[in-house]
Amino acid sequence: MNTDIVAYYRKRANEYEKVYQKPERQDELKEITDWMQESFSNKTVFEIACGTGFWTQRISESALSIFATDINDEVLDIAMSKLYRRPNVHFEKDDIFNLQHKHKHDAMFGGFIWSHIKLGDLGKFIDICNNCVHPGGSVVFIDNNYVEGNSHPITKTDDEGNTFQTRKLADDSMHLVLKNFPNKDLILKVLKDKATDINFISLKYYWLLQYRTPIV
């Protein structure tokens, strides 16, 4: 069974957006889209783990500009092939833990990336994300809640408390995927001394987080 999450998303690229077609999730996806377009209105945005550009395309409707990155060429090719109504999107291959892009932006966005970060690496991860924006800038994350009977079951938990799901792709390949489901208390613990003006919203299928980076 494959345990390389980067390889998993490379192989999943062409079927990734099926997850956004689930009928029961459409109302929440619309609510999140409206919320993010308002949050990023007229801002320069740095996006990590942009994937196939599903959220990039929607954020671009209101943002001043988006610099979108991902570690996988396969998903970036799909993201770049989409139609964008405004010429305000730039894509580049980059790794969040070894960023080559050093410019600061008004805001940063990470969609469905928090859950793929090991618990022991979350502090480092937040420090890197915070460094992508100006002091007092906005950082936004969205990710999944675990919903029994709708989410992939948890099939493994390691000694550090990280949880994993066993997933099967269209080519019948099996993958053990790191997928953590943090609650509000854990998120607030991770953000202690790293964030101000924290706004956490929990829906049924998704959670949303927005905060500002400290002004030193």
C-alpha positions in Angstrom: 0.0 0.0 0.0 1.3 3.4 -0.9 1.9 5.8 2.0 3.4 8.7 0.0 0.8 11.5 0.1 2.4 13.5 -2.7 2.3 10.5 -5.0 -1.3 9.9 -3.9 -2.4 13.4 -5.0 -0.4 13.1 -8.2 -2.3 9.9 -9.1 -5.6 11.4 -7.9 -5.3 14.6 -10.0 -7.9 13.7 -12.7 -10.5 12.5 -10.2 -9.9 15.0 -7.4 -12.8 17.3 -7.9 -15.4 14.5 -7.7 -15.3 15.3 -3.9 -16.9 18.6 -4.7 -19.8 17.0 -6.5 -21.4 15.3 -3.5 -25.1 16.6 -3.5 -25.3 16.9 0.3 -22.3 19.3 0.4 -23.5 21.8 -2.1 -25.1 24.3 0.3 -22.0 24.4 2.5 -19.7 24.8 -0.5 -21.7 27.8 -1.7 -21.6 29.3 1.8 -17.8 28.8 1.9 -17.4 30.3 -1.5 -19.3 33.4 -0.6 -17.4 33.7 2.7 -14.0 33.4 1.1 -14.8 35.8 -1.8 -15.7 38.4 0.9 -12.7 37.6 3.0 -10.2 38.0 0.1 -11.9 40.9 -1.7 -9.3 43.3 -3.1 -6.4 41.4 -1.4 -3.2 40.0 -2.7 -3.4 36.3 -1.9 -0.7 33.6 -1.5 -2.3 30.1 -1.9 -0.6 26.9 -0.8 -1.5 23.4 -1.9 -3.8 24.9 -4.6 -4.4 21.5 -6.1 -6.5 21.6 -9.3 -7.5 25.2 -8.7 -11.0 24.7 -7.5 -10.8 27.3 -4.9 -8.2 29.4 -6.8 -10.8 30.0 -9.5 -13.4 31.1 -7.0 -11.1 33.3 -5.0 -9.9 35.0 -8.2 -13.4 36.5 -8.7 -12.8 39.0 -5.8 -9.1 39.0 -5.0 -6.8 41.6 -6.4 -4.3 38.8 -7.3 -3.5 35.2 -6.4 -0.1 33.5 -6.4 -1.1 29.9 -6.2 1.4 27.1 -5.5 1.4 23.3 -5.3 4.1 20.6 -5.1 2.6 18.5 -7.9 2.9 19.3 -11.6 -0.1 17.1 -12.4 -2.6 19.2 -10.4 -1.0 22.4 -11.4 -1.5 21.5 -15.1 -5.2 21.1 -14.4 -5.4 24.3 -12.4 -3.7 26.3 -15.2 -6.0 24.8 -17.8 -9.1 26.4 -16.1 -10.7 29.6 -17.3 -10.2 32.6 -15.2 -12.4 35.7 -15.9 -9.6 38.0 -14.8 -5.9 37.9 -15.5 -5.0 38.0 -11.8 -3.7 34.4 -11.2 -0.1 33.2 -11.3 0.9 29.5 -10.7 4.2 28.1 -9.6 5.4 24.8 -8.2 6.6 25.1 -4.6 6.8 23.1 -1.4 5.3 24.7 1.7 8.1 23.3 3.9 10.8 24.6 1.5 9.3 27.7 0.0 11.2 29.5 -2.7 8.6 32.3 -2.9 9.7 35.0 -0.4 7.3 37.8 -1.2 4.7 38.7 1.5 1.0 39.1 0.6 -2.1 40.6 2.2 -3.5 37.2 2.9 -2.7 33.5 2.7 -5.1 30.6 2.0 -4.6 26.9 2.5 -7.5 24.6 1.5 -7.5 21.0 2.9 -3.8 21.1 3.8 -4.0 21.4 7.6 -5.4 17.9 7.8 -2.4 16.5 6.0 0.2 18.0 8.4 1.5 15.8 11.2 0.5 17.0 14.6 4.1 17.4 15.6 4.8 19.7 12.6 1.8 22.0 13.1 3.7 24.7 14.9 6.4 24.9 12.2 3.7 24.9 9.6 1.8 27.8 11.1 5.1 29.8 11.4 5.8 29.3 7.7 2.2 30.3 6.7 2.4 33.4 8.9 5.6 34.4 7.3 3.9 34.5 3.9 1.8 37.6 4.8 2.5 41.1 6.1 2.3 41.6 9.9 -1.4 41.8 10.7 -2.2 40.0 7.5 -5.0 37.5 7.2 -4.6 33.7 7.1 -7.4 31.4 6.1 -7.8 27.6 6.2 -10.7 25.4 5.3 -10.8 21.6 5.8 -13.0 18.6 6.5 -14.9 17.6 9.6 -15.2 13.9 10.1 -18.8 12.8 9.4 -19.6 9.2 10.2 -20.9 7.4 7.1 -19.8 10.2 4.8 -16.1 10.5 5.4 -13.6 7.7 4.7 -13.2 5.7 7.9 -10.1 6.1 10.1 -8.1 2.9 9.6 -5.0 3.7 11.5 -3.8 5.9 14.4 -0.1 6.3 15.1 1.7 6.8 18.4 1.6 10.6 18.1 -2.2 10.6 17.5 -2.1 11.2 13.8 -5.0 9.5 12.0 -5.0 7.8 8.6 -7.6 6.7 6.0 -7.3 3.9 3.5 -8.3 5.2 0.1 -8.8 3.5 -3.3 -8.3 5.3 -6.6 -9.9 4.6 -9.9 -6.9 2.6 -11.0 -7.5 0.3 -8.0 -4.3 1.5 -6.3 -4.6 1.6 -2.5 -3.2 4.5 -0.4 -2.8 5.1 3.3 -3.4 8.8 3.6 -2.6 11.0 6.6 -5.9 12.8 7.5 -6.3 14.5 10.8 -9.5 16.1 12.0 -8.7 18.8 14.6 -11.3 20.2 16.9 -11.5 23.9 17.9 -9.5 23.3 21.1 -6.5 21.8 19.3 -6.6 24.6 16.7 -6.6 27.3 19.4 -3.7 25.5 21.2 -1.6 25.4 18.0 -2.3 29.1 17.4 -1.4 30.3 20.9 0.9 33.3 20.6 0.8 32.9 16.8 -2.5 34.6 15.9 -5.0 37.3 16.8 -8.6 37.9 15.9 -9.3 34.2 15.5 -12.5 33.3 13.9 -13.3 29.5 13.8 -16.5 28.3 12.1 -17.6 24.7 12.2 -20.2 23.5 9.7 -21.3 19.9 9.2 -18.9 18.8 6.6 -16.2 21.6 6.8 -14.5 23.9 9.2 -13.2 27.4 8.4 -10.6 29.4 10.2 -9.5 33.0 9.7 -7.0 34.9 11.9 -4.5 37.7 11.7 -0.8 37.4 12.2 0.7 39.2 15.2 2.1 42.7 14.7 5.5 42.7 16.4 
